[in-house]
């Protein structure tokens, strides 16, 4: 794992030819979009923890806030890993790596949304 993290910081030592700069810039734009998503999730987690009143379901506010914070952190780590893997694949003229992470992220956001919807419905019923 230490080697993988070190490879995130410097791809110049990677074998193969540097890709066309347009592809590298497109890869970087995708990375930045993922980072924005991670920051939005972290912001949502902080807002949930600080601004929402206590929810009727025990500790739901804290669970949702922690889930959003952890998801935001996971998106940040996954984005840099995916960026490095794509850059490496382009250098070696290989197919870009497949990723299940967008589906996992979408399902996670769905679960968090459903939890909050349940809390709102319980509160409205009282």
Secondary structure as UniProt FT lines:
FT   HELIX           2..9
FT   TURN            12..13
FT   HELIX           21..51
FT   TURN            58..59
FT   HELIX           60..91
FT   TURN            92..93
FT   HELIX           101..125
//
